[in-house]
Amino acid sequence: MEAESSSIHCRYENYQETAEWLKANTDHRPRVAIICGSGLGGLAELLGQRDEFSYKDIPGFPQSTVQGHAGKLVFGTLEGQVCVCMQGRFHLYEGYDVFQVTYPIRVLSLLGVDTLIVTNAAGGLNPTFSVGDIMVIHDHINLPGFVGQNPLCGPNDDRFGERFLCMSDAYDRNLVNLAVQMAKEEGCGPLQQGVYCMVGGPCFETVAESKALHQLGADAVGMSTVPEVVVARHCGLKVLGLTLITNMVVMVYDSPQKANHKEVLETTAKRTEDIRKLLGSIIPKM
C-alpha cells in the first residue's frame, strides 16, 4: 500500500483488529518474534509447520518496497518454541512514518510475543570490525529520535506501556550473554559487541557524518531497528539485537570505496547460514 496518513495507526483498536485477523488465520501463538534485516529473510526457513501471510493481505500492514525484503509474516515452530518471522521491515526512507514503521510490533505484543529478536545489515564504524562480522547490539543511538521522530510521541496508551520509558536497559543482558555463549559453541566465530546508530537514510553517510557518528560512540550505522526496539520495550518485550557488518563505512576522502546496497546483499548471502545457526541455538534456550 502507499504510504498514507498515520493517524489511524495510533489507535489500539487497529492493532487489535490486525491481531484478531492473524489469530483467526493461524493456530500458532508465538512467544518469540524475529525481524529479518536486508537479505536475511532466509531466517524464516528455520521454522517448521509454517503459516505464511503476505503483508498486502494483512489488515493494517504496510508493504516492504526494498530489495531483500520479501514482505511476508511467517509463523512456525523451532524445537517446540512457537515463533513468527517478519521477512522484511519498513523504513522511514520508504515514505512511511515512524508509527507505520512500528505498527507490527504492537500487533505482535497482542499476539502474546514476549521476546523480540531484531536483525539488520549495517556499516562498520569501529575500525577493529571487519566486513562479515556479527555484532550483538548492547546499546543504540536514536538520531531520528533527537529531532522528534519517536514512535512514542503523541497520546500514550497505558494498555501498551507507561508514558516515560526507561531505555538504559533496552537490550536484555541475559540474551546478549546467551548469544555470545552460543556463538562459541556453534562455531560462528566470536561476536563483536557494540553500539548501533540509526540514521534516516536512504543516503549512505558522508565522510564527515561517519566521523561524527564514530565520535559519538557508534560502532555501526544503519537505517532501521531503533524505532522497533523502542516500541518493543514500551510493550514490555525483551530484546536481542544482531547486526551484520556488510561494509566498512568510508572515513577517508578520495577513498576508492563506495557504499552500495548490492554489497550489503552479497555480504548477507555469505553469512546468513551462520546467523541461522546462531539463532537456531539461541531460540530453544530462551
N, C-alpha and C positions, 0 to 999 in steps of 0.2 A: 504494500500500500504506500501511497505517497505520504511524506512527512506532513503532518497536519497539526492543528491546534491541540495542545496537550491538556486543556482544562478537564476533559473527560477522564484523563489518565490519572488524576489525583484522587478519584473517589473510590472509597472502599468497595462499593457495590460493583464497580467494574472489575476490580481484581477478583472479587468473589465470583462473578459471573464466569470469568475465564477459568478459574479453578474448578468450578462445578462442571463446566463443559468437559474438562480433562478427566475429572473423576467419573463422569458418565461414559467416557470412551475408552478407559483403560482400568484394569483391576489393580495395576501397580500403585503402591503408595510409598513413594521414595522418601528415604531419610537423608540421602546424600545427593547433591546436585553438582554437576561438573559443567563449567563453561569452557568450551573449546575455542582457543585463540586461532589466529590466522594459520591455516594449513594443518590444524590439529584435530579436525573433525573425525579422523580415524579412531580417536579415543573411544568413540561410541561402540566400536567393534568389540570392546571388552565385554559388553553386556550380552547376556543370553536372554531368551524369551522376550524379544524386543517388540515393543509397540512404537511405531513412528508416526509423527504428525508434521506435516509441512506448516511452517509459520503462517502461510497465507490462509490456512484452514482453521486456525485457532482464533477465536474471538478476541479482539483487542491487541493481538500481537502485531508489531511492525514486521517488516521483511528485511532480511540481510541483502545488501547490494554490493558487497565487497568480494572480490575473488578470494577463494579459500574459505568462505563461509557458506556452508550448504543451505542453511535456513531450515533446519529440522529440529524438532524436540523428540528425543529418543528415550523411552522408558525401558528398563530391563533389570536383570539381576547379575550380581557378581559374587560368587561364592556365598550365596544366601543373603547378601546385602542388596536391598532394592535401591536402584539409582535412577537418575534422569540426567541426560546429557543435552546441553544446548549446542547443536552443531552450527555455530555462528552466533555472533552477538551483534549489538547495534552500537553505533558510534555517533558522536556529536557531528563529525565532519560529513556524515551522510545526510545531514539536514534534520535529524531527529533532535529533540530537546532532551534535557537530562532526565525528565520524567518518563519519556518513551524508552530511553536507553535502559532504564532500570525497571521498567514495567514487569518483566518476567520474574524478578527477584521476589517481589511481594506475592505474586501468584504462587511461586514455589514454596514460600513460607506457609501459605494457606493450604498447600497440599500436604504439609507435615514435614518438609525438609528442615533438618536442624544443623546441617553442615554444608558449606559451600566450598568447592574447590575451583579456583579461578586459574586459568592458564592463559598465557599471552606470548606473543613474539615481541621482542624489544631490541633496541640498540644498546650496545655496551658503552658506558661512560667510564667505568672503572678500568684503568689501564692494565690491571692484573687479570682481567677477564679475557676470554678468547671466544671466537665465533663457535657456536655449538655448545657452550656451557649452559647448564641448567642452574638457575638461581632461585633459591627459596626466598620469597619476599618476607622480610621481617618488619618492614615499615614502608610508608609511602609519602609522597609529596603531591598534594592535590592542587596543581596550579589553576585549573578552571575554578575550583572552589574559592581561590583567593579573590576572584572577581565575581562571585555570586552564583556561579554555575554549580550549585549544590542541590542534590535531589531531595534534601530535607527542607529546602526553602518553601515558604507558603504555610498554610494551616497544617498543624500537626495532628495526626490521627493516633490517639493513645492506644487504639486497638493493635497498632503495629509496634510502637515504641514511644519512649519519652521525648519531650521537646529538645532537650540539650543532651547530645550524645557524646559520651567519652570515647575517644579514638586512640588513646595511648596503648590499648590492648587490641588493636584492630586484627592482628594476625595471631592465631592461637599458638602459644609456645609449645604446648604438648604435641600439636600436629607438626610444627616445624621440626621438633626433635625426632618425631616418628619418621618424617620424610628423610632426614639425614641418616638415620639408622637403616632404613630400608634401602636407601641408595647404596650403602656399603654392602649390605647383604646380597643385593641383587646384581652387583657389579655394574651399576650405572655410572660409576665414577664419583668422586667427591662432589658434593653440591656446593656451589657458591651461596653465600647469604648476603643480602643487600637491600638497598632502598630503591623502590620503583617510583619514578616520577611520571605523572601523566601530563601530557600536553594535548591541545585540542586537535591538532592535525588539520588537513591531511598533508601539509608540507612536512618534509623532514627538516631537522634543525639546521640553522646556520652554524658556522664555526663559533661565533660569539655566544650564541644561545647555548651551544653544547658546553662551552667552558663555564658559563654561568651556572648551568644545572649541576655540573660537577662540583663547583664551588659550594653550591647549596647542600651538597651531601648525597646527591643521587648517584647510584651505581648503574642504573639502566633507565631508559626513557622509552615510553610508548604512548599510544593514543586511546587507551581503554582502561578497564578493570576497576579503577578507583571508585567511580560512582556506584558500581555494583557492590563493592565491598562496603561502602558507606550504608547503603540500604540494607544489606545483609546483616550488618551489625545492629542497625536500628531495629530489625525484626528479631534480634536475639540469636542469629545464626553464628556458629563458629566458622572461621575462615582459614583456609590454607591457600597460599598463592605460589604458583610456579611460573617463572619466566624463562623462556628460551632465548638466549642471546643469539640473534640471527645475523647481526652485522656489528661492526665496531663503528661508533659514531666518529665522524671526521672532526678532528681537533686542530688540524694544521691547514693553513691557507695554501693554495696551489697543490693540494693533495690530489693524486690521480683517482683516488677512491670516491665513489658517489653512491650514496644510499639509494636503494630501489626496492620495490615490492617483490620483484622476481627473485632477488637474492633471499628475501625473507622466506618465501615459499620453498626455495631449494634447500635452505638450511633446515626448515621444519621437517621436510621429507626425509632428511638424513637422520634426524634424532627422534622422530615420532615413536619408533619402536622402544627406545629407552624410556621415554615418558610413559608409554603404555605399560611397560614392565613395572615402572616405579609406582604408578597409580594402582596397578593390579595387586601390588603387595601392600600398599597403604590402606586402601578402602576396606578390605576384610578385617583389618585390625582396629578400625575406628570404633 
